[in-house]
Amino acid sequence: MSSEKTMSLKTTPGGFISYGAFELKRSYQKNLGLGVILAGLLHIVVICGFLLYSQASTKLPEAKGVIRIKSLAELAAPPSLSQTQAPQIAVAAPSVAPPSVGIPEAVADEEAPEEVTIATQAELGKMQDLSATSIVGGGGGDSIAVEISSEEYLPPPGEFVPYDEAPVIISQVIPEYPPLAKQAGIEGVVLLEVLVDKKGNVRDVRVTKPSGASAGFEESATKAAYQTKWKPAISNNQPVAVRVAYPVRFTLKNK
């Protein structure tokens, strides 16, 4: 029983009983101070090691041929551009024989004309305009008037010519019915525009609206229109050339 540790019980004034290992309580303050000291030393060692490692990593070994410049005053003047350019290679100029035609030759003073006048480009242009107007028969120098005889004038497509009496067909040639269209039983309508001159002849034929059947109606109608004779249109008691539009119908009688 003597080897076992006994626990002493004490009664407090309030009637409570206090118990515990009093030998541990006596060393509590000593152990706490020692732990704080060791923790502080450990933190100091870690911080010092980090600082030493960071300083060692920044001091890298300088590469061979690297020059460190600490200020702008240490910079030297830039090299000249003439030093960096490659030397030019001399190229011999091609030998060209002098022209043998058009070389002015010196003449004696008595053989040279006294005065020579050379026309400018503007004067040459005016001379060309004057020659053109004189040939055509115009008047002014700024414009050229081309006169066309009224007998030969033919109105272009789309131009309306006023008249008092419309042209009338005197003898009409009936267009031939295309054989293929006749055998196939195809019918169609072709709209033509013909130019009737002052003598009643057809000078031009235009198909303004085809039949759309592709059966040869347009060719047959155009051929017959050129052979048709007209009484010309009358304007101010004079025949005039006009354009007339009319349809040509292809129908089968026995259909």
C-alpha positions as a LaTeX table, in Angstrom:
\begin{tabular}{lrrr}
\hline
Residue & $x$ (\AA) & $y$ (\AA) & $z$ (\AA) \\
\hline
Met1 & 0.00 & 0.00 & 0.00 \\
Ser2 & 2.95 & 2.26 & 0.57 \\
Ser3 & 3.98 & 2.14 & $-3.15$ \\
Glu4 & 0.63 & 3.39 & $-4.38$ \\
Lys5 & $-0.02$ & 7.08 & $-4.65$ \\
Thr6 & $-2.74$ & 8.30 & $-2.44$ \\
Met7 & $-5.03$ & 11.22 & $-3.07$ \\
Ser8 & $-5.65$ & 13.60 & $-0.25$ \\
Leu9 & $-9.14$ & 14.93 & 0.13 \\
Lys10 & $-9.77$ & 18.32 & 1.61 \\
Thr11 & $-13.02$ & 19.86 & 2.65 \\
Thr12 & $-13.63$ & 23.45 & 1.57 \\
Pro13 & $-15.51$ & 25.95 & 3.72 \\
Gly14 & $-18.51$ & 25.54 & 1.45 \\
Gly15 & $-18.67$ & 21.85 & 2.09 \\
Phe16 & $-17.11$ & 20.81 & $-1.29$ \\
Ile17 & $-14.28$ & 18.30 & $-1.53$ \\
Ser18 & $-11.25$ & 19.28 & $-3.70$ \\
Tyr19 & $-9.18$ & 16.60 & $-5.36$ \\
Gly20 & $-6.41$ & 16.36 & $-8.07$ \\
Ala21 & $-2.73$ & 15.60 & $-8.84$ \\
Phe22 & $-0.97$ & 18.44 & $-7.06$ \\
Glu23 & 2.44 & 17.38 & $-8.42$ \\
Leu24 & 1.27 & 18.21 & $-11.97$ \\
Lys25 & $-0.11$ & 21.56 & $-10.95$ \\
Arg26 & 3.23 & 22.52 & $-9.50$ \\
Ser27 & 5.01 & 21.92 & $-12.88$ \\
Tyr28 & 2.25 & 23.53 & $-15.07$ \\
Gln29 & 3.76 & 27.00 & $-15.21$ \\
Lys30 & 7.22 & 25.60 & $-15.92$ \\
Asn31 & 6.01 & 23.44 & $-18.84$ \\
Leu32 & 3.91 & 26.30 & $-20.31$ \\
Gly33 & 6.87 & 28.69 & $-20.37$ \\
Leu34 & 9.10 & 26.07 & $-21.99$ \\
Gly35 & 6.48 & 25.43 & $-24.77$ \\
Val36 & 6.12 & 29.10 & $-25.55$ \\
Ile37 & 9.90 & 29.48 & $-25.87$ \\
Leu38 & 10.21 & 26.44 & $-28.15$ \\
Ala39 & 7.34 & 27.64 & $-30.39$ \\
Gly40 & 8.95 & 31.07 & $-30.71$ \\
Leu41 & 12.31 & 29.58 & $-31.64$ \\
Leu42 & 10.65 & 27.34 & $-34.26$ \\
His43 & 8.94 & 30.33 & $-35.89$ \\
Ile44 & 12.19 & 32.29 & $-35.95$ \\
Val45 & 14.01 & 29.39 & $-37.62$ \\
Val46 & 11.30 & 29.02 & $-40.31$ \\
Ile47 & 11.24 & 32.76 & $-41.10$ \\
Cys48 & 15.03 & 32.98 & $-41.30$ \\
Gly49 & 15.16 & 29.92 & $-43.57$ \\
Phe50 & 12.56 & 31.45 & $-45.95$ \\
Leu51 & 14.48 & 34.74 & $-46.13$ \\
Leu52 & 17.75 & 32.98 & $-46.84$ \\
Tyr53 & 16.15 & 30.86 & $-49.57$ \\
Ser54 & 14.59 & 33.90 & $-51.28$ \\
Gln55 & 17.91 & 35.78 & $-51.29$ \\
Ala56 & 19.74 & 32.77 & $-52.67$ \\
Ser57 & 17.20 & 32.25 & $-55.48$ \\
Thr58 & 17.47 & 35.89 & $-56.68$ \\
Lys59 & 21.21 & 35.66 & $-57.05$ \\
Leu60 & 21.24 & 33.51 & $-60.19$ \\
Pro61 & 24.52 & 32.87 & $-61.95$ \\
Glu62 & 25.01 & 35.36 & $-64.75$ \\
Ala63 & 25.13 & 33.92 & $-68.23$ \\
Lys64 & 28.24 & 34.21 & $-70.24$ \\
Gly65 & 28.30 & 37.35 & $-72.36$ \\
Val66 & 25.44 & 39.09 & $-70.47$ \\
Ile67 & 26.06 & 42.69 & $-69.53$ \\
Arg68 & 24.00 & 44.16 & $-66.72$ \\
Ile69 & 23.25 & 47.89 & $-66.93$ \\
Lys70 & 22.24 & 49.57 & $-63.70$ \\
Ser71 & 21.60 & 53.09 & $-65.08$ \\
Leu72 & 20.99 & 54.87 & $-68.39$ \\
Ala73 & 24.28 & 56.70 & $-68.05$ \\
Glu74 & 26.13 & 53.44 & $-68.69$ \\
Leu75 & 24.51 & 53.05 & $-72.14$ \\
Ala76 & 26.78 & 53.81 & $-75.07$ \\
Ala77 & 25.81 & 55.69 & $-78.25$ \\
Pro78 & 23.83 & 53.61 & $-80.82$ \\
Pro79 & 25.80 & 52.29 & $-83.78$ \\
Ser80 & 25.68 & 54.27 & $-87.03$ \\
Leu81 & 23.36 & 53.11 & $-89.79$ \\
Ser82 & 26.16 & 53.33 & $-92.30$ \\
Gln83 & 28.04 & 50.66 & $-90.40$ \\
Thr84 & 25.13 & 48.20 & $-90.47$ \\
Gln85 & 24.37 & 48.53 & $-94.18$ \\
Ala86 & 25.81 & 45.90 & $-96.46$ \\
Pro87 & 28.33 & 47.13 & $-98.97$ \\
Gln88 & 26.88 & 47.80 & $-102.38$ \\
Ile89 & 28.05 & 45.83 & $-105.35$ \\
Ala90 & 29.10 & 47.90 & $-108.31$ \\
Val91 & 27.18 & 46.93 & $-111.45$ \\
Ala92 & 28.54 & 47.90 & $-114.79$ \\
Ala93 & 26.10 & 49.90 & $-116.91$ \\
Pro94 & 25.04 & 48.18 & $-120.13$ \\
Ser95 & 26.76 & 49.48 & $-123.15$ \\
Val96 & 24.17 & 50.91 & $-125.55$ \\
Ala97 & 25.11 & 52.22 & $-128.91$ \\
Pro98 & 24.00 & 55.83 & $-129.51$ \\
Pro99 & 21.04 & 56.22 & $-131.87$ \\
Ser100 & 21.88 & 56.76 & $-135.46$ \\
Val101 & 18.53 & 58.34 & $-136.42$ \\
Gly102 & 17.14 & 61.64 & $-135.21$ \\
Ile103 & 20.41 & 63.22 & $-134.14$ \\
Pro104 & 20.43 & 66.94 & $-134.91$ \\
Glu105 & 23.27 & 68.04 & $-137.13$ \\
Ala106 & 24.83 & 71.49 & $-137.19$ \\
Val107 & 24.24 & 73.52 & $-140.35$ \\
Ala108 & 25.52 & 76.83 & $-141.54$ \\
Asp109 & 23.67 & 79.97 & $-140.48$ \\
Glu110 & 22.69 & 80.86 & $-144.03$ \\
Glu111 & 21.04 & 77.46 & $-144.52$ \\
Ala112 & 18.96 & 77.57 & $-141.31$ \\
Pro113 & 15.48 & 79.18 & $-141.50$ \\
Glu114 & 15.15 & 82.49 & $-139.75$ \\
Glu115 & 11.94 & 81.73 & $-137.80$ \\
Val116 & 10.34 & 78.40 & $-136.96$ \\
Thr117 & 6.96 & 78.29 & $-135.22$ \\
Ile118 & 5.91 & 75.06 & $-133.50$ \\
Ala119 & 2.23 & 74.64 & $-132.68$ \\
Thr120 & 1.28 & 73.68 & $-129.13$ \\
Gln121 & $-1.01$ & 70.81 & $-128.15$ \\
Ala122 & $-3.93$ & 73.19 & $-127.59$ \\
Glu123 & $-3.46$ & 74.78 & $-131.02$ \\
Leu124 & $-3.27$ & 71.36 & $-132.67$ \\
Gly125 & $-6.52$ & 70.38 & $-130.95$ \\
Lys126 & $-8.28$ & 73.49 & $-132.22$ \\
Met127 & $-7.03$ & 72.84 & $-135.73$ \\
Gln128 & $-8.41$ & 69.30 & $-135.56$ \\
Asp129 & $-11.80$ & 70.56 & $-134.40$ \\
Leu130 & $-11.96$ & 73.11 & $-137.21$ \\
Ser131 & $-11.05$ & 70.54 & $-139.83$ \\
Ala132 & $-13.72$ & 68.16 & $-138.54$ \\
Thr133 & $-16.45$ & 70.81 & $-138.61$ \\
Ser134 & $-15.45$ & 71.96 & $-142.06$ \\
Ile135 & $-15.62$ & 68.41 & $-143.39$ \\
Val136 & $-18.97$ & 67.61 & $-141.77$ \\
Gly137 & $-20.41$ & 71.02 & $-142.53$ \\
Gly138 & $-20.83$ & 72.38 & $-139.01$ \\
Gly139 & $-20.43$ & 75.92 & $-137.85$ \\
Gly140 & $-18.99$ & 76.62 & $-134.37$ \\
Gly141 & $-15.74$ & 75.39 & $-132.92$ \\
Asp142 & $-17.19$ & 73.86 & $-129.72$ \\
Ser143 & $-19.70$ & 71.48 & $-131.31$ \\
Ile144 & $-20.02$ & 69.46 & $-134.48$ \\
Ala145 & $-23.36$ & 69.51 & $-136.28$ \\
Val146 & $-24.09$ & 66.43 & $-138.38$ \\
Glu147 & $-26.82$ & 67.06 & $-140.89$ \\
Ile148 & $-28.90$ & 64.07 & $-142.03$ \\
Ser149 & $-31.32$ & 64.34 & $-144.88$ \\
Ser150 & $-34.97$ & 64.07 & $-143.84$ \\
Glu151 & $-35.48$ & 61.57 & $-146.63$ \\
Glu152 & $-33.02$ & 59.15 & $-145.02$ \\
Tyr153 & $-34.02$ & 59.62 & $-141.39$ \\
Leu154 & $-35.48$ & 56.51 & $-139.76$ \\
Pro155 & $-36.77$ & 56.62 & $-136.18$ \\
Pro156 & $-34.99$ & 54.25 & $-133.78$ \\
Pro157 & $-36.91$ & 51.71 & $-131.68$ \\
Gly158 & $-39.04$ & 53.33 & $-129.01$ \\
Glu159 & $-39.22$ & 56.78 & $-130.64$ \\
Phe160 & $-42.72$ & 58.10 & $-131.29$ \\
Val161 & $-43.30$ & 60.04 & $-134.50$ \\
Pro162 & $-46.52$ & 62.07 & $-134.61$ \\
Tyr163 & $-48.65$ & 61.69 & $-137.72$ \\
Asp164 & $-52.05$ & 62.70 & $-139.03$ \\
Glu165 & $-52.84$ & 59.48 & $-140.90$ \\
Ala166 & $-51.68$ & 56.09 & $-139.71$ \\
Pro167 & $-50.00$ & 53.69 & $-142.13$ \\
Val168 & $-52.27$ & 51.13 & $-143.81$ \\
Ile169 & $-51.42$ & 47.69 & $-145.21$ \\
Ile170 & $-51.85$ & 47.58 & $-148.99$ \\
Ser171 & $-50.78$ & 44.01 & $-149.68$ \\
Gln172 & $-50.09$ & 41.63 & $-146.82$ \\
Val173 & $-48.16$ & 38.42 & $-147.18$ \\
Ile174 & $-49.67$ & 35.63 & $-145.09$ \\
Pro175 & $-46.92$ & 33.93 & $-143.07$ \\
Glu176 & $-46.38$ & 30.24 & $-143.68$ \\
Tyr177 & $-47.54$ & 27.95 & $-140.87$ \\
Pro178 & $-44.51$ & 26.04 & $-139.57$ \\
Pro179 & $-44.87$ & 22.36 & $-140.56$ \\
Leu180 & $-43.76$ & 20.99 & $-137.20$ \\
Ala181 & $-46.20$ & 23.25 & $-135.33$ \\
Lys182 & $-48.98$ & 22.24 & $-137.73$ \\
Gln183 & $-48.32$ & 18.54 & $-137.24$ \\
Ala184 & $-48.21$ & 18.96 & $-133.48$ \\
Gly185 & $-51.36$ & 21.09 & $-133.46$ \\
Ile186 & $-49.65$ & 24.08 & $-131.80$ \\
Glu187 & $-51.04$ & 27.61 & $-132.12$ \\
Gly188 & $-49.41$ & 30.92 & $-131.14$ \\
Val189 & $-49.38$ & 34.70 & $-131.35$ \\
Val190 & $-46.31$ & 36.82 & $-132.19$ \\
Leu191 & $-46.22$ & 40.58 & $-131.60$ \\
Leu192 & $-44.11$ & 42.48 & $-134.18$ \\
Glu193 & $-42.87$ & 46.05 & $-134.51$ \\
Val194 & $-42.09$ & 47.09 & $-138.09$ \\
Leu195 & $-40.47$ & 50.24 & $-139.44$ \\
Val196 & $-42.37$ & 51.60 & $-142.44$ \\
Asp197 & $-40.44$ & 54.21 & $-144.41$ \\
Lys198 & $-41.83$ & 57.06 & $-146.51$ \\
Lys199 & $-42.28$ & 54.78 & $-149.52$ \\
Gly200 & $-44.25$ & 52.16 & $-147.61$ \\
Asn201 & $-41.45$ & 49.59 & $-147.48$ \\
Val202 & $-40.62$ & 47.68 & $-144.32$ \\
Arg203 & $-37.06$ & 48.55 & $-143.34$ \\
Asp204 & $-36.83$ & 46.81 & $-139.96$ \\
Val205 & $-38.75$ & 44.10 & $-138.07$ \\
Arg206 & $-38.47$ & 43.43 & $-134.32$ \\
Val207 & $-40.18$ & 40.69 & $-132.30$ \\
Thr208 & $-41.43$ & 42.49 & $-129.19$ \\
Lys209 & $-43.27$ & 39.48 & $-127.73$ \\
Pro210 & $-42.54$ & 35.91 & $-128.91$ \\
Ser211 & $-45.11$ & 33.13 & $-128.90$ \\
Gly212 & $-43.18$ & 31.08 & $-126.35$ \\
Ala213 & $-43.81$ & 27.84 & $-128.22$ \\
Ser214 & $-40.38$ & 27.60 & $-129.90$ \\
Ala215 & $-42.12$ & 26.18 & $-132.96$ \\
Gly216 & $-40.82$ & 28.63 & $-135.60$ \\
Phe217 & $-43.65$ & 31.19 & $-135.42$ \\
Glu218 & $-41.25$ & 34.15 & $-134.95$ \\
Glu219 & $-39.15$ & 33.35 & $-138.04$ \\
Ser220 & $-42.18$ & 32.86 & $-140.28$ \\
Ala221 & $-43.85$ & 36.08 & $-139.08$ \\
Thr222 & $-40.66$ & 38.13 & $-139.56$ \\
Lys223 & $-40.13$ & 36.82 & $-143.11$ \\
Ala224 & $-43.69$ & 37.70 & $-144.11$ \\
Ala225 & $-43.51$ & 41.16 & $-142.49$ \\
Tyr226 & $-40.56$ & 42.19 & $-144.69$ \\
Gln227 & $-42.62$ & 41.32 & $-147.80$ \\
Thr228 & $-45.71$ & 43.30 & $-146.75$ \\
Lys229 & $-46.42$ & 46.58 & $-148.56$ \\
Trp230 & $-47.79$ & 49.60 & $-146.65$ \\
Lys231 & $-49.27$ & 52.97 & $-147.38$ \\
Pro232 & $-46.94$ & 55.33 & $-145.46$ \\
Ala233 & $-48.08$ & 57.55 & $-142.61$ \\
Ile234 & $-48.95$ & 61.17 & $-143.41$ \\
Ser235 & $-47.91$ & 64.18 & $-141.33$ \\
Asn236 & $-48.57$ & 67.73 & $-142.59$ \\
Asn237 & $-49.48$ & 66.27 & $-145.99$ \\
Gln238 & $-46.06$ & 64.63 & $-146.19$ \\
Pro239 & $-45.17$ & 60.94 & $-145.82$ \\
Val240 & $-43.13$ & 60.10 & $-142.72$ \\
Ala241 & $-41.35$ & 57.00 & $-141.51$ \\
Val242 & $-42.95$ & 55.47 & $-138.42$ \\
Arg243 & $-42.90$ & 52.26 & $-136.43$ \\
Val244 & $-46.04$ & 50.16 & $-136.20$ \\
Ala245 & $-46.79$ & 47.27 & $-133.82$ \\
Tyr246 & $-49.31$ & 44.55 & $-134.66$ \\
Pro247 & $-49.92$ & 40.89 & $-133.74$ \\
Val248 & $-49.59$ & 37.90 & $-136.06$ \\
Arg249 & $-51.84$ & 34.98 & $-135.08$ \\
Phe250 & $-51.20$ & 31.38 & $-136.05$ \\
Thr251 & $-54.40$ & 29.31 & $-135.79$ \\
Leu252 & $-55.45$ & 25.96 & $-137.24$ \\
Lys253 & $-58.69$ & 26.08 & $-139.21$ \\
Asn254 & $-59.45$ & 22.38 & $-139.03$ \\
Lys255 & $-58.94$ & 22.19 & $-135.28$ \\
\hline
\end{tabular}
